[in-house]
Amino acid sequence: MEKAINFDYSTQPDSLLGITSVGRSDTMAGHQYGPAVRPYYLLHYILSGSGTFRVNGIRYHLHAGQGFFIAPNCQTDYEADTVTPWSYVWLGFTGAYAQEVVNQLAISAENPVYSNSHYYELADCVNQIIQHRPVTVANSLLANSYLLRFLSLIADSTIVQEQQTQQKNSYVDRAIDYLTKHAATASADQLARAVNLDRSYLTVLFKQVTDLTPGQYIRNFRITKARHLLESTTLPVEKIATLCGYTHANSFARIFKQTYGLSPRAYRKQVEKELK
């Protein structure tokens, strides 16, 4: 599930450079997109949170301030973190000049991940294009100017050379998979035993991949799962507390309010009101 605003456009066959897609997404925990293949170039930039991007058999765990590049006709998929789901903007483009532009950037299909500190400027480019949809000649020219500005800011990116090994990611993935199936009872020790690792070493891997210890991840996973169940089901609050590992509904309500500023029941009412 995600809250997104996006627009897709068609470009003229003889266009030198044109926008094909633009948008912003604020995802819910664990939201997945793909596998997908697109016929144009696409750049994503992460505004907050974290998630996983997969391409060419390689898995990248990314966070705010990073982004990823998708080449035409390349299959990719990405997934929001279950604890700190991401928000990101994207901009797609094509045209006879598009390949030449990409060649001048450091990013490529082989090195698709980058870091960039121009948070506000990149977000503003996308916002401006959304506000001035390229459906008239004047707006098309204005939108293309923001496309060029966006690309100029990306040209100032630092390529992320260090890739987490698939083995390290595999241990963390397996531990998270165990947690997903045993959220009500899982502990950090149980996660370590499930993947046959010493707890201290699993903690190191978790910190590298998620920026959280296993214990922190479990606590965040449980409260995030509870929020999701409040939003997507009609289960009683007491049942949700039990499913998410809280022995007492009162302690669950206290932790939920500390995290989200509302009691579970008040939060559910707010979501129901927003959906009407």
One Martini backbone bead per residue (centre of mass of N, CA, C, O) as a GRO file, in nm:
protein
  276
    1MET     BB    1   0.098   0.035   0.020
    2GLU     BB    2   0.026   0.373  -0.110
    3LYS     BB    3   0.108   0.720  -0.140
    4ALA     BB    4   0.039   0.866  -0.462
    5ILE     BB    5   0.188   1.079  -0.718
    6ASN     BB    6   0.120   1.050  -1.076
    7PHE     BB    7   0.266   1.077  -1.415
    8ASP     BB    8   0.205   1.010  -1.762
    9TYR     BB    9   0.389   1.034  -2.079
   10SER     BB   10   0.410   1.129  -2.410
   11THR     BB   11   0.637   1.124  -2.680
   12GLN     BB   12   0.796   1.219  -2.940
   13PRO     BB   13   0.977   1.040  -3.166
   14ASP     BB   14   1.176   1.315  -3.220
   15SER     BB   15   1.269   1.353  -2.944
   16LEU     BB   16   1.537   1.448  -2.747
   17LEU     BB   17   1.373   1.532  -2.468
   18GLY     BB   18   1.154   1.357  -2.233
   19ILE     BB   19   0.882   1.309  -2.033
   20THR     BB   20   0.725   1.005  -1.886
   21SER     BB   21   0.772   1.036  -1.561
   22VAL     BB   22   0.610   1.135  -1.243
   23GLY     BB   23   0.678   1.134  -0.875
   24ARG     BB   24   0.533   1.032  -0.551
   25SER     BB   25   0.612   0.819  -0.258
   26ASP     BB   26   0.429   0.686   0.032
   27THR     BB   27   0.499   0.416   0.207
   28MET     BB   28   0.439   0.120   0.333
   29ALA     BB   29   0.510  -0.143   0.495
   30GLY     BB   30   0.644  -0.363   0.254
   31HIS     BB   31   0.620  -0.235  -0.009
   32GLN     BB   32   0.571  -0.345  -0.347
   33TYR     BB   33   0.761  -0.337  -0.667
   34GLY     BB   34   0.714  -0.576  -0.880
   35PRO     BB   35   0.818  -0.677  -1.148
   36ALA     BB   36   0.971  -0.440  -1.386
   37VAL     BB   37   0.932  -0.287  -1.720
   38ARG     BB   38   1.086  -0.021  -1.906
   39PRO     BB   39   1.128   0.206  -2.199
   40TYR     BB   40   1.286   0.394  -1.988
   41TYR     BB   41   1.428   0.622  -1.801
   42LEU     BB   42   1.510   0.601  -1.434
   43LEU     BB   43   1.478   0.809  -1.135
   44HIS     BB   44   1.558   0.778  -0.792
   45TYR     BB   45   1.472   0.945  -0.471
   46ILE     BB   46   1.539   0.945  -0.125
   47LEU     BB   47   1.384   1.114   0.147
   48SER     BB   48   1.293   0.860   0.329
   49GLY     BB   49   1.407   0.600   0.472
   50SER     BB   50   1.381   0.252   0.353
   51GLY     BB   51   1.519  -0.010   0.123
   52THR     BB   52   1.486  -0.232  -0.166
   53PHE     BB   53   1.703  -0.300  -0.448
   54ARG     BB   54   1.661  -0.490  -0.760
   55VAL     BB   55   1.934  -0.597  -0.983
   56ASN     BB   56   2.100  -0.832  -1.149
   57GLY     BB   57   2.097  -1.004  -0.864
   58ILE     BB   58   2.109  -0.741  -0.689
   59ARG     BB   59   2.115  -0.616  -0.351
   60TYR     BB   60   1.989  -0.302  -0.219
   61HIS     BB   61   2.034  -0.108   0.070
   62LEU     BB   62   1.844   0.188   0.123
   63HIS     BB   63   1.847   0.549   0.184
   64ALA     BB   64   1.842   0.849   0.266
   65GLY     BB   65   2.022   1.015  -0.004
   66GLN     BB   66   1.949   0.803  -0.209
   67GLY     BB   67   1.969   0.622  -0.530
   68PHE     BB   68   1.822   0.500  -0.850
   69PHE     BB   69   1.887   0.333  -1.161
   70ILE     BB   70   1.692   0.278  -1.470
   71ALA     BB   71   1.695   0.102  -1.745
   72PRO     BB   72   1.590   0.008  -2.027
   73ASN     BB   73   1.455  -0.308  -2.017
   74CYS     BB   74   1.482  -0.344  -1.697
   75GLN     BB   75   1.457  -0.561  -1.438
   76THR     BB   76   1.273  -0.469  -1.140
   77ASP     BB   77   1.271  -0.432  -0.774
   78TYR     BB   78   1.090  -0.297  -0.480
   79GLU     BB   79   1.119  -0.240  -0.108
   80ALA     BB   80   0.995  -0.160   0.179
   81ASP     BB   81   1.049  -0.127   0.483
   82THR     BB   82   0.909  -0.263   0.782
   83VAL     BB   83   1.008  -0.004   0.967
   84THR     BB   84   1.136   0.219   0.734
   85PRO     BB   85   0.964   0.345   0.517
   86TRP     BB   86   0.966   0.493   0.210
   87SER     BB   87   1.037   0.800   0.039
   88TYR     BB   88   0.987   0.908  -0.310
   89VAL     BB   89   1.121   1.014  -0.614
   90TRP     BB   90   1.048   1.049  -0.976
   91LEU     BB   91   1.214   1.027  -1.315
   92GLY     BB   92   1.124   1.007  -1.652
   93PHE     BB   93   1.302   0.939  -1.971
   94THR     BB   94   1.349   1.040  -2.321
   95GLY     BB   95   1.533   1.014  -2.626
   96ALA     BB   96   1.794   1.086  -2.838
   97TYR     BB   97   1.960   1.227  -2.582
   98ALA     BB   98   1.951   1.037  -2.334
   99GLN     BB   99   2.205   0.858  -2.360
  100GLU     BB  100   2.409   1.092  -2.354
  101VAL     BB  101   2.337   1.190  -2.076
  102VAL     BB  102   2.395   0.929  -1.919
  103ASN     BB  103   2.700   0.911  -2.007
  104GLN     BB  104   2.764   1.178  -1.821
  105LEU     BB  105   2.702   1.002  -1.600
  106ALA     BB  106   2.804   0.783  -1.348
  107ILE     BB  107   2.573   0.625  -1.397
  108SER     BB  108   2.443   0.281  -1.436
  109ALA     BB  109   2.359  -0.043  -1.478
  110GLU     BB  110   2.624  -0.126  -1.310
  111ASN     BB  111   2.586   0.172  -1.144
  112PRO     BB  112   2.280   0.252  -0.986
  113VAL     BB  113   2.404   0.383  -0.723
  114TYR     BB  114   2.348   0.682  -0.518
  115SER     BB  115   2.458   0.994  -0.382
  116ASN     BB  116   2.269   1.286  -0.245
  117SER     BB  117   2.238   1.634  -0.110
  118HIS     BB  118   1.983   1.749  -0.301
  119TYR     BB  119   1.700   1.734  -0.166
  120TYR     BB  120   1.528   1.995  -0.229
  121GLU     BB  121   1.588   2.022  -0.533
  122LEU     BB  122   1.477   1.748  -0.631
  123ALA     BB  123   1.193   1.779  -0.515
  124ASP     BB  124   1.125   2.044  -0.665
  125CYS     BB  125   1.136   1.944  -0.953
  126VAL     BB  126   0.901   1.749  -0.924
  127ASN     BB  127   0.689   1.951  -0.821
  128GLN     BB  128   0.698   2.136  -1.073
  129ILE     BB  129   0.608   1.924  -1.279
  130ILE     BB  130   0.338   1.861  -1.144
  131GLN     BB  131   0.229   2.161  -1.160
  132HIS     BB  132   0.359   2.161  -1.476
  133ARG     BB  133   0.215   2.004  -1.691
  134PRO     BB  134   0.316   1.866  -2.013
  135VAL     BB  135   0.041   1.981  -2.218
  136THR     BB  136   0.200   2.224  -2.311
  137VAL     BB  137   0.438   2.404  -2.449
  138ALA     BB  138   0.512   2.575  -2.205
  139ASN     BB  139   0.518   2.339  -1.996
  140SER     BB  140   0.722   2.161  -2.142
  141LEU     BB  141   0.959   2.357  -2.123
  142LEU     BB  142   0.955   2.385  -1.817
  143ALA     BB  143   0.980   2.086  -1.745
  144ASN     BB  144   1.253   2.041  -1.896
  145SER     BB  145   1.413   2.230  -1.713
  146TYR     BB  146   1.375   2.043  -1.462
  147LEU     BB  147   1.505   1.797  -1.581
  148LEU     BB  148   1.786   1.924  -1.620
  149ARG     BB  149   1.826   1.994  -1.326
  150PHE     BB  150   1.807   1.713  -1.214
  151LEU     BB  151   2.049   1.601  -1.380
  152SER     BB  152   2.259   1.802  -1.269
  153LEU     BB  153   2.237   1.696  -0.975
  154ILE     BB  154   2.312   1.401  -1.039
  155ALA     BB  155   2.602   1.473  -1.145
  156ASP     BB  156   2.671   1.534  -0.821
  157SER     BB  157   2.717   1.247  -0.755
  158THR     BB  158   2.781   0.959  -0.552
  159ILE     BB  159   2.903   0.656  -0.590
  160VAL     BB  160   2.818   0.338  -0.477
  161GLN     BB  161   3.060   0.094  -0.428
  162GLU     BB  162   2.953  -0.038  -0.182
  163GLN     BB  163   2.857  -0.379  -0.144
  164GLN     BB  164   2.659  -0.590  -0.013
  165THR     BB  165   2.659  -0.898   0.054
  166GLN     BB  166   2.465  -1.168  -0.005
  167GLN     BB  167   2.526  -1.315   0.257
  168LYS     BB  168   2.448  -1.098   0.458
  169ASN     BB  169   2.163  -1.057   0.350
  170SER     BB  170   2.070  -1.349   0.395
  171TYR     BB  171   2.073  -1.353   0.702
  172VAL     BB  172   1.875  -1.119   0.741
  173ASP     BB  173   1.645  -1.230   0.572
  174ARG     BB  174   1.603  -1.488   0.743
  175ALA     BB  175   1.543  -1.342   1.007
  176ILE     BB  176   1.298  -1.181   0.902
  177ASP     BB  177   1.134  -1.426   0.817
  178TYR     BB  178   1.108  -1.540   1.099
  179LEU     BB  179   0.968  -1.294   1.222
  180THR     BB  180   0.718  -1.293   1.038
  181LYS     BB  181   0.626  -1.591   1.156
  182HIS     BB  182   0.720  -1.491   1.482
  183ALA     BB  183   0.626  -1.211   1.614
  184ALA     BB  184   0.505  -1.296   1.904
  185THR     BB  185   0.802  -1.463   2.001
  186ALA     BB  186   1.044  -1.327   1.910
  187SER     BB  187   1.401  -1.311   1.939
  188ALA     BB  188   1.727  -1.250   1.913
  189ASP     BB  189   1.815  -1.542   1.976
  190GLN     BB  190   1.624  -1.681   1.770
  191LEU     BB  191   1.740  -1.552   1.518
  192ALA     BB  192   2.024  -1.667   1.547
  193ARG     BB  193   1.940  -1.967   1.547
  194ALA     BB  194   1.789  -1.966   1.267
  195VAL     BB  195   2.093  -1.880   1.121
  196ASN     BB  196   2.352  -1.984   1.268
  197LEU     BB  197   2.435  -1.746   1.477
  198ASP     BB  198   2.581  -1.525   1.646
  199ARG     BB  199   2.444  -1.264   1.802
  200SER     BB  200   2.671  -1.051   1.762
  201TYR     BB  201   2.697  -1.091   1.451
  202LEU     BB  202   2.404  -1.028   1.378
  203THR     BB  203   2.416  -0.740   1.484
  204VAL     BB  204   2.620  -0.638   1.280
  205LEU     BB  205   2.450  -0.698   1.026
  206PHE     BB  206   2.202  -0.531   1.100
  207LYS     BB  207   2.351  -0.260   1.114
  208GLN     BB  208   2.448  -0.261   0.817
  209VAL     BB  209   2.151  -0.300   0.681
  210THR     BB  210   1.937  -0.132   0.905
  211ASP     BB  211   2.052   0.036   1.166
  212LEU     BB  212   1.976  -0.211   1.357
  213THR     BB  213   1.900  -0.406   1.594
  214PRO     BB  214   1.726  -0.683   1.654
  215GLY     BB  215   1.560  -0.563   1.887
  216GLN     BB  216   1.470  -0.306   1.739
  217TYR     BB  217   1.340  -0.448   1.501
  218ILE     BB  218   1.125  -0.602   1.655
  219ARG     BB  219   0.981  -0.360   1.780
  220ASN     BB  220   0.918  -0.217   1.511
  221PHE     BB  221   0.771  -0.447   1.372
  222ARG     BB  222   0.535  -0.477   1.569
  223ILE     BB  223   0.420  -0.183   1.554
  224THR     BB  224   0.385  -0.186   1.244
  225LYS     BB  225   0.196  -0.426   1.225
  226ALA     BB  226  -0.024  -0.305   1.399
  227ARG     BB  227  -0.086  -0.068   1.217
  228HIS     BB  228  -0.167  -0.236   0.971
  229LEU     BB  229  -0.406  -0.387   1.110
  230LEU     BB  230  -0.568  -0.131   1.175
  231GLU     BB  231  -0.598  -0.047   0.866
  232SER     BB  232  -0.680  -0.356   0.726
  233THR     BB  233  -0.867  -0.432   0.975
  234THR     BB  234  -1.125  -0.561   1.228
  235LEU     BB  235  -0.965  -0.629   1.455
  236PRO     BB  236  -0.918  -0.641   1.762
  237VAL     BB  237  -0.697  -0.493   1.966
  238GLU     BB  238  -0.629  -0.743   2.139
  239LYS     BB  239  -0.553  -0.927   1.899
  240ILE     BB  240  -0.327  -0.756   1.785
  241ALA     BB  241  -0.148  -0.763   2.030
  242THR     BB  242  -0.100  -1.070   2.025
  243LEU     BB  243   0.014  -1.097   1.728
  244CYS     BB  244   0.257  -0.874   1.820
  245GLY     BB  245   0.361  -0.959   2.131
  246TYR     BB  246   0.139  -0.855   2.337
  247THR     BB  247   0.021  -0.943   2.644
  248HIS     BB  248  -0.087  -0.643   2.692
  249ALA     BB  249  -0.303  -0.400   2.591
  250ASN     BB  250  -0.194  -0.162   2.761
  251SER     BB  251   0.100  -0.170   2.663
  252PHE     BB  252   0.035  -0.138   2.367
  253ALA     BB  253  -0.108   0.138   2.389
  254ARG     BB  254   0.135   0.289   2.503
  255ILE     BB  255   0.339   0.235   2.274
  256PHE     BB  256   0.168   0.343   2.040
  257LYS     BB  257   0.142   0.635   2.149
  258GLN     BB  258   0.448   0.693   2.158
  259THR     BB  259   0.480   0.652   1.843
  260TYR     BB  260   0.185   0.799   1.713
  261GLY     BB  261   0.000   0.981   1.931
  262LEU     BB  262  -0.209   0.738   1.952
  263SER     BB  263  -0.438   0.535   2.000
  264PRO     BB  264  -0.548   0.264   1.845
  265ARG     BB  265  -0.846   0.360   1.820
  266ALA     BB  266  -0.787   0.649   1.719
  267TYR     BB  267  -0.628   0.565   1.470
  268ARG     BB  268  -0.852   0.406   1.328
  269LYS     BB  269  -1.052   0.644   1.305
  270GLN     BB  270  -0.869   0.822   1.132
  271VAL     BB  271  -0.844   0.631   0.890
  272GLU     BB  272  -1.148   0.606   0.829
  273LYS     BB  273  -1.186   0.911   0.772
  274GLU     BB  274  -0.977   0.935   0.531
  275LEU     BB  275  -1.138   0.712   0.345
  276LYS     BB  276  -1.416   0.884   0.298
   0.00000   0.00000   0.00000
